Amino acid sequence: MSGEQHTPGTSAKRSRTATVAELRPRYQADLAQGTERFFDRRRTDCPWCGSTRLRERLRTPDLFQHKPGRFFLDECQQCGHVFQNPRLNGAGLEFYYRDFYDGLGEKDLDGVFTGPGREKMYRRRAESLKPFDRTPKNWLDVGTGHGHFCATARTVFPGTAFDGLDFSAGIELAERAGRIDRGFRGGFTELARQELLGRYDAVSMYHYLEHSTDPRGELRAAWQAIHPGGHLLIEVPDPQSRLARVLGRWWLPWLQPQHLNFLPVANLRQELTALGFTVVAEEHAEPHDTVDLLGAVWLSLNAVAPPEDAPWLTTPTDRIHRLLRAALLLAGVPALLLATTLDRLLVKPIAHRLGLSNAYRVIARRPETPPG
């Protein structure tokens, strides 16, 4: 070690700088081949109902990480399904997920999932099962990330064993931290046919289906993992929210390029019924998250401010740009505070009545006996 003295935060800053420099060659090699290779061919029909009556709903760059690329959402005029078109392929998903939840972005995202109000939200999600099952023995949280929901849900159901499943390395972090009893890393559709078959009283998918390339397959996997009498809990963004149309690309739940499919609640109910589930609850007011106006202001600020240094940028961000970014974000603090207040005091109380809810929750039960 050198005898150099560091002010608080300097080592963390230098660590990020070194990490960015280390990652830059790989990202630049990826981008040298162009971003077109990250997409499947554009569809001419709806992946949910097959209709060819499509219209463009949204076009946007990456407003979160500023990774290169442009993304499009189409809406089916027959069934209302909204989907990314053209959709990211496997290479694209790997590229755009890289350093978002893990790696370079792990610290920031961990702060989001443990921020103010998150624990209360996780508790309400868990409590939504109580009217239908007060003592589930085992629960699988699909797309669990770092396992923060399970950690809070234990306080609601202290006798329940909580397992988690995720594609990312976050599942291993969640298991090491003791937030889940057992972690499974991989695809739900494959694991549900094997070691997870019929194991669970409850399976939850909180803001998971919108990330899936095959939502129908995920629902079939849930049917397989839940034993008769068990319950499936789903929460997803609501593409029919009026705020989604008003705010356009600045509506946070669009989360491009990661969110691939947006299901209107009628489509989800119909599919669950076709699989044999009985829908026992549908909620719109309570799942609404107070982030719409705050998210719109933040995304706007992030769009106009110089980007934070990142390995997918061609050249490192210099000191002048970093200072300018900090100044613009600081100047935006009053707008962020006002948006937060309006989200909580104005939008939240009237969200469901005016069709502004940004999410909905469905709870479905697998019958004790096979249907019909």
Salt bridges, closest charged atoms under 4 A:
GLU4 OE2 - ARG14 NH2 3.20
ASP30 OD1 - ARG37 NH2 3.67
ASP30 OD2 - ARG98 NH2 2.93
ASP40 OD2 - ARG87 NH2 3.57
ASP45 OD1 - ARG43 NH2 3.09
GLU56 OE2 - ARG59 NE 2.83
ASP74 OD2 - ARG42 NH2 2.55
GLU75 OE1 - ARG55 NE 3.48
GLU75 OE2 - ARG57 NH1 3.61
GLU75 OE2 - ARG245 NH2 3.24
GLU94 OE2 - ARG26 NH2 3.35
GLU94 OE1 - ARG98 NH2 2.69
ASP102 OD1 - HIS146 NE2 3.49
ASP110 OD1 - HIS146 ND1 3.43
ASP110 OD1 - HIS148 NE2 2.91
GLU127 OE2 - ARG123 NH1 3.78
ASP163 OD2 - ARG199 NH2 3.90
GLU172 OE2 - ARG185 NH1 3.12
ASP181 OD2 - ARG154 NH2 3.23
GLU195 OE1 - ARG182 NH2 3.39
ASP201 OD1 - HIS227 NE2 2.44
GLU210 OE2 - HIS207 ND1 3.16
GLU210 OE2 - HIS259 NE2 3.92
ASP214 OD2 - ARG220 NH2 3.97
GLU235 OE2 - ARG125 NH2 2.94
GLU235 OE2 - HIS207 NE2 3.27
GLU235 OE1 - ARG361 NH2 2.86
ASP238 OD2 - HIS284 ND1 3.86
GLU271 OE1 - ARG216 NE 2.97
GLU282 OE1 - ARG269 NH1 2.60
GLU282 OE2 - HIS284 NE2 2.64
GLU283 OE1 - ARG361 NH1 2.62
GLU286 OE2 - ARG124 NE 2.21
GLU286 OE1 - ARG361 NH1 2.67
ASP289 OD1 - ARG118 NH2 3.03
ASP292 OD2 - HIS288 NE2 3.92
GLU308 OE2 - ARG16 NE 3.40
ASP309 OD1 - ARG24 NH2 2.95
ASP318 OD1 - HIS321 ND1 2.66
GLU368 OE2 - ARG365 NH2 3.65
